[in-house]
Amino acid sequence: MKLIAALAACACIPVHAEDPVWEFNVTGYWNSPKGDDGYASGIAIASRGALHLEARANYEAIHAQSLFIGWTFEAGEKVKLELRPIVGFVSHSLRGPVGGFEASVSAGKWDYYVEAEHVHSRTEGTDSYTYAWSELGWRPIEPLRLGIVGQRTRIHGADRDYLGGGFAQYTWGKLTLGTYWFNPGSSDQVVIVSLGAAF
């Protein structure tokens, strides 16, 4: 929340381009919880200027789909700040409205990213909850990004709500391959492999 307070205090302005064009990004994930069945999840993003549209599958819960709309604000040059409030809803195995934000700050070879959302569940027998994912990244060379990652989730069904670990990403052209390793060596270990494409 300190990051959000800092963003609110700065002169953040909506992203504007003189002639904005549509940009798209699709990322697929293979999730492998230790001692449990693996499953696929995915995120598709379409943006035009400050407008942000996002669709997710198997993200808030298994067999759940969600849709979001958001608006991007940014500030800074040497230290770049970006804040994106989002609202949406999730359906199927988990149902209800969702509100949250995505935010990032970057300076030189370092960056920090956080996303959080609160799911107000209307599914019988399922409580509302807050989900969060954060990354602290460092680029020793331009295509390679290394760092630490944490998430608060209940999707894996483990004993812990919070999972922490490390990650590595490599980008070539418009493709990005990533690996996330949560709770290494523990009974709650989760390995996630991702492949994203921008176009």
PyRosetta script that sets phi, psi and omega in degrees:
from pyrosetta import init, pose_from_sequence

init()
pose = pose_from_sequence("MKLIAALAACACIPVHAEDPVWEFNVTGYWNSPKGDDGYASGIAIASRGALHLEARANYEAIHAQSLFIGWTFEAGEKVKLELRPIVGFVSHSLRGPVGGFEASVSAGKWDYYVEAEHVHSRTEGTDSYTYAWSELGWRPIEPLRLGIVGQRTRIHGADRDYLGGGFAQYTWGKLTLGTYWFNPGSSDQVVIVSLGAAF")
pose.set_psi(1, -21.8)
pose.set_omega(1, 177.1)
pose.set_phi(2, -62.6)
pose.set_psi(2, -37.7)
pose.set_omega(2, 179.0)
pose.set_phi(3, -62.9)
pose.set_psi(3, -42.0)
pose.set_omega(3, -178.9)
pose.set_phi(4, -66.4)
pose.set_psi(4, -38.1)
pose.set_omega(4, 177.6)
pose.set_phi(5, -62.3)
pose.set_psi(5, -39.1)
pose.set_omega(5, 179.4)
pose.set_phi(6, -66.9)
pose.set_psi(6, -39.8)
pose.set_omega(6, 178.7)
pose.set_phi(7, -65.6)
pose.set_psi(7, -38.7)
pose.set_omega(7, -179.7)
pose.set_phi(8, -67.4)
pose.set_psi(8, -31.1)
pose.set_omega(8, -178.3)
pose.set_phi(9, -76.9)
pose.set_psi(9, -23.0)
pose.set_omega(9, -177.8)
pose.set_phi(10, -85.5)
pose.set_psi(10, 168.7)
pose.set_omega(10, -178.8)
pose.set_phi(11, -84.6)
pose.set_psi(11, 68.7)
pose.set_omega(11, -179.2)
pose.set_phi(12, -72.6)
pose.set_psi(12, 137.6)
pose.set_omega(12, -179.3)
pose.set_phi(13, -127.9)
pose.set_psi(13, 152.7)
pose.set_omega(13, 177.5)
pose.set_phi(14, -62.6)
pose.set_psi(14, 149.0)
pose.set_omega(14, 175.3)
pose.set_phi(15, -69.6)
pose.set_psi(15, 128.1)
pose.set_omega(15, 177.3)
pose.set_phi(16, -131.0)
pose.set_psi(16, 136.1)
pose.set_omega(16, 171.3)
pose.set_phi(17, -120.2)
pose.set_psi(17, 147.2)
pose.set_omega(17, -177.7)
pose.set_phi(18, -61.2)
pose.set_psi(18, -39.3)
pose.set_omega(18, 177.9)
pose.set_phi(19, -137.9)
pose.set_psi(19, 76.5)
pose.set_omega(19, -173.5)
pose.set_phi(20, -63.2)
pose.set_psi(20, 143.2)
pose.set_omega(20, 177.7)
pose.set_phi(21, -122.1)
pose.set_psi(21, 160.2)
pose.set_omega(21, 177.7)
pose.set_phi(22, -72.9)
pose.set_psi(22, 136.0)
pose.set_omega(22, 174.0)
pose.set_phi(23, -126.1)
pose.set_psi(23, 144.3)
pose.set_omega(23, -174.6)
pose.set_phi(24, -130.2)
pose.set_psi(24, 148.1)
pose.set_omega(24, 177.3)
pose.set_phi(25, -146.1)
pose.set_psi(25, 129.3)
pose.set_omega(25, 178.6)
pose.set_phi(26, -126.1)
pose.set_psi(26, 129.6)
pose.set_omega(26, 179.5)
pose.set_phi(27, -131.0)
pose.set_psi(27, 129.6)
pose.set_omega(27, 175.0)
pose.set_phi(28, -108.8)
pose.set_psi(28, 145.6)
pose.set_omega(28, -177.4)
pose.set_phi(29, -128.1)
pose.set_psi(29, 138.4)
pose.set_omega(29, 168.4)
pose.set_phi(30, -110.8)
pose.set_psi(30, 117.5)
pose.set_omega(30, -176.0)
pose.set_phi(31, -101.2)
pose.set_psi(31, 127.2)
pose.set_omega(31, -178.6)
pose.set_phi(32, -125.2)
pose.set_psi(32, 86.0)
pose.set_omega(32, 174.3)
pose.set_phi(33, -72.1)
pose.set_psi(33, 139.4)
pose.set_omega(33, -179.5)
pose.set_phi(34, -63.7)
pose.set_psi(34, 129.3)
pose.set_omega(34, 177.4)
pose.set_phi(35, 76.5)
pose.set_psi(35, 13.0)
pose.set_omega(35, -179.1)
pose.set_phi(36, -140.2)
pose.set_psi(36, 168.0)
pose.set_omega(36, -179.9)
pose.set_phi(37, -71.1)
pose.set_psi(37, 140.0)
pose.set_omega(37, 173.7)
pose.set_phi(38, -75.8)
pose.set_psi(38, 161.0)
pose.set_omega(38, 179.1)
pose.set_phi(39, -153.8)
pose.set_psi(39, 158.7)
pose.set_omega(39, 179.7)
pose.set_phi(40, -98.7)
pose.set_psi(40, 148.5)
pose.set_omega(40, 171.8)
pose.set_phi(41, -141.2)
pose.set_psi(41, 166.4)
pose.set_omega(41, -176.9)
pose.set_phi(42, -158.0)
pose.set_psi(42, 156.9)
pose.set_omega(42, 176.9)
pose.set_phi(43, -134.9)
pose.set_psi(43, 132.6)
pose.set_omega(43, 174.8)
pose.set_phi(44, -122.6)
pose.set_psi(44, 131.6)
pose.set_omega(44, -176.3)
pose.set_phi(45, -126.2)
pose.set_psi(45, 136.4)
pose.set_omega(45, 171.5)
pose.set_phi(46, -127.5)
pose.set_psi(46, 129.0)
pose.set_omega(46, -179.7)
pose.set_phi(47, -135.8)
pose.set_psi(47, 147.6)
pose.set_omega(47, 176.7)
pose.set_phi(48, -143.5)
pose.set_psi(48, 105.9)
pose.set_omega(48, -172.4)
pose.set_phi(49, 63.2)
pose.set_psi(49, -128.1)
pose.set_omega(49, -179.4)
pose.set_phi(50, -81.2)
pose.set_psi(50, -16.6)
pose.set_omega(50, -177.8)
pose.set_phi(51, -71.5)
pose.set_psi(51, 134.0)
pose.set_omega(51, -177.1)
pose.set_phi(52, -131.8)
pose.set_psi(52, 122.3)
pose.set_omega(52, 176.6)
pose.set_phi(53, -119.4)
pose.set_psi(53, 137.1)
pose.set_omega(53, -173.8)
pose.set_phi(54, -143.2)
pose.set_psi(54, 136.6)
pose.set_omega(54, 175.8)
pose.set_phi(55, -126.3)
pose.set_psi(55, 138.9)
pose.set_omega(55, -178.9)
pose.set_phi(56, -131.3)
pose.set_psi(56, 149.8)
pose.set_omega(56, 176.3)
pose.set_phi(57, -132.1)
pose.set_psi(57, 134.8)
pose.set_omega(57, -179.4)
pose.set_phi(58, 55.8)
pose.set_psi(58, 38.4)
pose.set_omega(58, -175.8)
pose.set_phi(59, -105.7)
pose.set_psi(59, -57.7)
pose.set_omega(59, 177.5)
pose.set_phi(60, -74.2)
pose.set_psi(60, -28.1)
pose.set_omega(60, 178.8)
pose.set_phi(61, -164.9)
pose.set_psi(61, 159.8)
pose.set_omega(61, 174.9)
pose.set_phi(62, -64.0)
pose.set_psi(62, 137.7)
pose.set_omega(62, -179.7)
pose.set_phi(63, 64.1)
pose.set_psi(63, 27.7)
pose.set_omega(63, 175.6)
pose.set_phi(64, -114.3)
pose.set_psi(64, 145.1)
pose.set_omega(64, 175.3)
pose.set_phi(65, -125.1)
pose.set_psi(65, 142.8)
pose.set_omega(65, -178.4)
pose.set_phi(66, -137.6)
pose.set_psi(66, 151.8)
pose.set_omega(66, 178.2)
pose.set_phi(67, -130.2)
pose.set_psi(67, 142.0)
pose.set_omega(67, -178.1)
pose.set_phi(68, -137.9)
pose.set_psi(68, 153.4)
pose.set_omega(68, 168.3)
pose.set_phi(69, -129.4)
pose.set_psi(69, 140.9)
pose.set_omega(69, -178.2)
pose.set_phi(70, -146.8)
pose.set_psi(70, 172.9)
pose.set_omega(70, -180.0)
pose.set_phi(71, -135.7)
pose.set_psi(71, 130.5)
pose.set_omega(71, -172.4)
pose.set_phi(72, -98.3)
pose.set_psi(72, 132.3)
pose.set_omega(72, 174.5)
pose.set_phi(73, -119.4)
pose.set_psi(73, 143.0)
pose.set_omega(73, 179.8)
pose.set_phi(74, -143.3)
pose.set_psi(74, 160.2)
pose.set_omega(74, 179.5)
pose.set_phi(75, -157.2)
pose.set_psi(75, 156.8)
pose.set_omega(75, 173.5)
pose.set_phi(76, 90.2)
pose.set_psi(76, 159.6)
pose.set_omega(76, 176.9)
pose.set_phi(77, -122.9)
pose.set_psi(77, -65.5)
pose.set_omega(77, 177.4)
pose.set_phi(78, -68.1)
pose.set_psi(78, -41.4)
pose.set_omega(78, 170.7)
pose.set_phi(79, -110.5)
pose.set_psi(79, 110.1)
pose.set_omega(79, -174.9)
pose.set_phi(80, -96.9)
pose.set_psi(80, 129.5)
pose.set_omega(80, 178.2)
pose.set_phi(81, -116.8)
pose.set_psi(81, 140.7)
pose.set_omega(81, 177.9)
pose.set_phi(82, -140.8)
pose.set_psi(82, 133.2)
pose.set_omega(82, 179.1)
pose.set_phi(83, -132.8)
pose.set_psi(83, 134.2)
pose.set_omega(83, -178.2)
pose.set_phi(84, -135.6)
pose.set_psi(84, 98.7)
pose.set_omega(84, 171.1)
pose.set_phi(85, -68.4)
pose.set_psi(85, 141.7)
pose.set_omega(85, 179.1)
pose.set_phi(86, -134.4)
pose.set_psi(86, 149.2)
pose.set_omega(86, 172.7)
pose.set_phi(87, -136.5)
pose.set_psi(87, 151.5)
pose.set_omega(87, -179.8)
pose.set_phi(88, -176.6)
pose.set_psi(88, -159.1)
pose.set_omega(88, 178.4)
pose.set_phi(89, -150.4)
pose.set_psi(89, 156.1)
pose.set_omega(89, 177.8)
pose.set_phi(90, -120.1)
pose.set_psi(90, 146.1)
pose.set_omega(90, -176.1)
pose.set_phi(91, -137.6)
pose.set_psi(91, 177.0)
pose.set_omega(91, -178.6)
pose.set_phi(92, 75.4)
pose.set_psi(92, -114.5)
pose.set_omega(92, -173.0)
pose.set_phi(93, -67.0)
pose.set_psi(93, -22.6)
pose.set_omega(93, 175.2)
pose.set_phi(94, -132.4)
pose.set_psi(94, 130.8)
pose.set_omega(94, -175.1)
pose.set_phi(95, -129.0)
pose.set_psi(95, 138.8)
pose.set_omega(95, 175.6)
pose.set_phi(96, 151.7)
pose.set_psi(96, 167.2)
pose.set_omega(96, 176.7)
pose.set_phi(97, -74.6)
pose.set_psi(97, 153.4)
pose.set_omega(97, -178.9)
pose.set_phi(98, -133.6)
pose.set_psi(98, 134.3)
pose.set_omega(98, 173.6)
pose.set_phi(99, -129.6)
pose.set_psi(99, 144.1)
pose.set_omega(99, -179.2)
pose.set_phi(100, -174.4)
pose.set_psi(100, -160.5)
pose.set_omega(100, 179.7)
pose.set_phi(101, -154.8)
pose.set_psi(101, 159.8)
pose.set_omega(101, 169.9)
pose.set_phi(102, -127.5)
pose.set_psi(102, 136.3)
pose.set_omega(102, -176.8)
pose.set_phi(103, -146.7)
pose.set_psi(103, 151.0)
pose.set_omega(103, 177.6)
pose.set_phi(104, -148.5)
pose.set_psi(104, 153.8)
pose.set_omega(104, 172.7)
pose.set_phi(105, -138.4)
pose.set_psi(105, 135.5)
pose.set_omega(105, -178.8)
pose.set_phi(106, -138.6)
pose.set_psi(106, 145.1)
pose.set_omega(106, 178.0)
pose.set_phi(107, -152.8)
pose.set_psi(107, 116.7)
pose.set_omega(107, -178.9)
pose.set_phi(108, 60.6)
pose.set_psi(108, -125.9)
pose.set_omega(108, -177.8)
pose.set_phi(109, -86.5)
pose.set_psi(109, -1.8)
pose.set_omega(109, -174.7)
pose.set_phi(110, -108.7)
pose.set_psi(110, 148.4)
pose.set_omega(110, 173.9)
pose.set_phi(111, -152.4)
pose.set_psi(111, 156.6)
pose.set_omega(111, 176.4)
pose.set_phi(112, -135.0)
pose.set_psi(112, 134.4)
pose.set_omega(112, -179.0)
pose.set_phi(113, -130.4)
pose.set_psi(113, 139.3)
pose.set_omega(113, 176.3)
pose.set_phi(114, -143.1)
pose.set_psi(114, 140.4)
pose.set_omega(114, 171.1)
pose.set_phi(115, -134.1)
pose.set_psi(115, 143.2)
pose.set_omega(115, 179.8)
pose.set_phi(116, -146.9)
pose.set_psi(116, 149.1)
pose.set_omega(116, 178.3)
pose.set_phi(117, -151.8)
pose.set_psi(117, 151.4)
pose.set_omega(117, 175.0)
pose.set_phi(118, -114.6)
pose.set_psi(118, 122.3)
pose.set_omega(118, 178.8)
pose.set_phi(119, -96.1)
pose.set_psi(119, 116.1)
pose.set_omega(119, 176.7)
pose.set_phi(120, -91.8)
pose.set_psi(120, 89.7)
pose.set_omega(120, -170.6)
pose.set_phi(121, -69.6)
pose.set_psi(121, 134.5)
pose.set_omega(121, 172.2)
pose.set_phi(122, -116.9)
pose.set_psi(122, 15.7)
pose.set_omega(122, 177.0)
pose.set_phi(123, -86.7)
pose.set_psi(123, 130.2)
pose.set_omega(123, -177.7)
pose.set_phi(124, -59.0)
pose.set_psi(124, 130.3)
pose.set_omega(124, 177.6)
pose.set_phi(125, 82.1)
pose.set_psi(125, 4.1)
pose.set_omega(125, 179.9)
pose.set_phi(126, -120.2)
pose.set_psi(126, 125.3)
pose.set_omega(126, -179.1)
pose.set_phi(127, -81.3)
pose.set_psi(127, 153.4)
pose.set_omega(127, 170.3)
pose.set_phi(128, -66.4)
pose.set_psi(128, 151.0)
pose.set_omega(128, 179.9)
pose.set_phi(129, -156.1)
pose.set_psi(129, 164.6)
pose.set_omega(129, 177.7)
pose.set_phi(130, -109.1)
pose.set_psi(130, 128.5)
pose.set_omega(130, 179.5)
pose.set_phi(131, -108.4)
pose.set_psi(131, 145.8)
pose.set_omega(131, 177.6)
pose.set_phi(132, -149.1)
pose.set_psi(132, 146.0)
pose.set_omega(132, 176.0)
pose.set_phi(133, -137.2)
pose.set_psi(133, 134.6)
pose.set_omega(133, 178.4)
pose.set_phi(134, -141.4)
pose.set_psi(134, 148.0)
pose.set_omega(134, 179.4)
pose.set_phi(135, -136.1)
pose.set_psi(135, 136.3)
pose.set_omega(135, 168.1)
pose.set_phi(136, -113.3)
pose.set_psi(136, 114.5)
pose.set_omega(136, -172.7)
pose.set_phi(137, -116.7)
pose.set_psi(137, 155.5)
pose.set_omega(137, 178.5)
pose.set_phi(138, -141.6)
pose.set_psi(138, 136.8)
pose.set_omega(138, -179.4)
pose.set_phi(139, -111.6)
pose.set_psi(139, 98.8)
pose.set_omega(139, 176.2)
pose.set_phi(140, -66.3)
pose.set_psi(140, -34.0)
pose.set_omega(140, 170.4)
pose.set_phi(141, -136.2)
pose.set_psi(141, 158.8)
pose.set_omega(141, -170.0)
pose.set_phi(142, -55.9)
pose.set_psi(142, -44.5)
pose.set_omega(142, -177.0)
pose.set_phi(143, -74.4)
pose.set_psi(143, -19.3)
pose.set_omega(143, -171.1)
pose.set_phi(144, -104.3)
pose.set_psi(144, 131.4)
pose.set_omega(144, 177.4)
pose.set_phi(145, -127.9)
pose.set_psi(145, 124.6)
pose.set_omega(145, -179.6)
pose.set_phi(146, -121.6)
pose.set_psi(146, 155.1)
pose.set_omega(146, 177.4)
pose.set_phi(147, 173.9)
pose.set_psi(147, -167.4)
pose.set_omega(147, 177.5)
pose.set_phi(148, -114.1)
pose.set_psi(148, 150.2)
pose.set_omega(148, -174.6)
pose.set_phi(149, -137.7)
pose.set_psi(149, 148.4)
pose.set_omega(149, 175.4)
pose.set_phi(150, -144.2)
pose.set_psi(150, 149.5)
pose.set_omega(150, 175.2)
pose.set_phi(151, -147.6)
pose.set_psi(151, 147.7)
pose.set_omega(151, 172.2)
pose.set_phi(152, -110.8)
pose.set_psi(152, 113.5)
pose.set_omega(152, -174.4)
pose.set_phi(153, -151.4)
pose.set_psi(153, 160.8)
pose.set_omega(153, 173.7)
pose.set_phi(154, -121.2)
pose.set_psi(154, 6.8)
pose.set_omega(154, -173.5)
pose.set_phi(155, -67.9)
pose.set_psi(155, -31.5)
pose.set_omega(155, -176.8)
pose.set_phi(156, -81.2)
pose.set_psi(156, -13.4)
pose.set_omega(156, 177.8)
pose.set_phi(157, 72.0)
pose.set_psi(157, 20.6)
pose.set_omega(157, -179.8)
pose.set_phi(158, -81.0)
pose.set_psi(158, 173.9)
pose.set_omega(158, 180.0)
pose.set_phi(159, -70.2)
pose.set_psi(159, -26.5)
pose.set_omega(159, -178.2)
pose.set_phi(160, -102.1)
pose.set_psi(160, 138.5)
pose.set_omega(160, 173.0)
pose.set_phi(161, -76.5)
pose.set_psi(161, -32.4)
pose.set_omega(161, -176.6)
pose.set_phi(162, -101.9)
pose.set_psi(162, 131.7)
pose.set_omega(162, 177.0)
pose.set_phi(163, -122.1)
pose.set_psi(163, 135.5)
pose.set_omega(163, 178.8)
pose.set_phi(164, -131.5)
pose.set_psi(164, 153.9)
pose.set_omega(164, 179.9)
pose.set_phi(165, 179.0)
pose.set_psi(165, -150.6)
pose.set_omega(165, -178.7)
pose.set_phi(166, -127.7)
pose.set_psi(166, 169.4)
pose.set_omega(166, 178.9)
pose.set_phi(167, -149.2)
pose.set_psi(167, 161.1)
pose.set_omega(167, 173.6)
pose.set_phi(168, -142.0)
pose.set_psi(168, 137.4)
pose.set_omega(168, 177.5)
pose.set_phi(169, -131.8)
pose.set_psi(169, 145.3)
pose.set_omega(169, 175.8)
pose.set_phi(170, -134.7)
pose.set_psi(170, 130.2)
pose.set_omega(170, -177.1)
pose.set_phi(171, -115.9)
pose.set_psi(171, 130.5)
pose.set_omega(171, 170.6)
pose.set_phi(172, -136.4)
pose.set_psi(172, 124.4)
pose.set_omega(172, -175.0)
pose.set_phi(173, 63.1)
pose.set_psi(173, -125.9)
pose.set_omega(173, -178.6)
pose.set_phi(174, -102.6)
pose.set_psi(174, 10.5)
pose.set_omega(174, -179.6)
pose.set_phi(175, -110.1)
pose.set_psi(175, 142.2)
pose.set_omega(175, 176.5)
pose.set_phi(176, -131.9)
pose.set_psi(176, 123.6)
pose.set_omega(176, 177.0)
pose.set_phi(177, -105.2)
pose.set_psi(177, 132.1)
pose.set_omega(177, -178.3)
pose.set_phi(178, -135.1)
pose.set_psi(178, 153.4)
pose.set_omega(178, 174.2)
pose.set_phi(179, -134.6)
pose.set_psi(179, 131.1)
pose.set_omega(179, 178.9)
pose.set_phi(180, -121.1)
pose.set_psi(180, 133.9)
pose.set_omega(180, -178.0)
pose.set_phi(181, -126.7)
pose.set_psi(181, 104.6)
pose.set_omega(181, -178.0)
pose.set_phi(182, -96.9)
pose.set_psi(182, 140.4)
pose.set_omega(182, 177.2)
pose.set_phi(183, 47.5)
pose.set_psi(183, 57.3)
pose.set_omega(183, -174.8)
pose.set_phi(184, -54.1)
pose.set_psi(184, 130.6)
pose.set_omega(184, 174.1)
pose.set_phi(185, 78.8)
pose.set_psi(185, -2.9)
pose.set_omega(185, -177.6)
pose.set_phi(186, -93.8)
pose.set_psi(186, 172.4)
pose.set_omega(186, 177.0)
pose.set_phi(187, -69.9)
pose.set_psi(187, -17.4)
pose.set_omega(187, 178.3)
pose.set_phi(188, -100.7)
pose.set_psi(188, 20.3)
pose.set_omega(188, -178.4)
pose.set_phi(189, -61.5)
pose.set_psi(189, 139.2)
pose.set_omega(189, 176.3)
pose.set_phi(190, -136.7)
pose.set_psi(190, 128.5)
pose.set_omega(190, 175.2)
pose.set_phi(191, -113.1)
pose.set_psi(191, 130.8)
pose.set_omega(191, 178.7)
pose.set_phi(192, -124.0)
pose.set_psi(192, 129.4)
pose.set_omega(192, 174.6)
pose.set_phi(193, -113.3)
pose.set_psi(193, 132.7)
pose.set_omega(193, -175.9)
pose.set_phi(194, -125.5)
pose.set_psi(194, 151.0)
pose.set_omega(194, 172.7)
pose.set_phi(195, -138.7)
pose.set_psi(195, 121.4)
pose.set_omega(195, -177.7)
pose.set_phi(196, -121.2)
pose.set_psi(196, 152.2)
pose.set_omega(196, 178.0)
pose.set_phi(197, -135.3)
pose.set_psi(197, 135.1)
pose.set_omega(197, 176.5)
pose.set_phi(198, -112.4)
pose.set_psi(198, 139.9)
pose.set_omega(198, 178.9)
pose.set_phi(199, -157.8)
pose.dump_pdb("model.pdb")
